């Protein structure tokens, strides 16, 4: 993860587990087993913690080899 606005991994995982809308646009997460990245509010099934990697932008996720989720469409986010 590259400095996701001063958030640590515990806070980010809790945010995605709770689909916390206040974290929208502050970080994105990728799932290692699927190669997909999402918004923290994505309605897809919650991934296992050990399979999650965090990004500060959609471009970072793409550069990391992940593709955008078709459910939450992270490109619609302004970051």
Secondary structure, 3 states (H helix, E strand, C coil): CCCCCCCCHHHHHHHHHHCCHHHCCCCEEEECCCCEEEECCCCCCCCCHHHEEEECCHHHHHHCCCEECCCCCHHHCCC
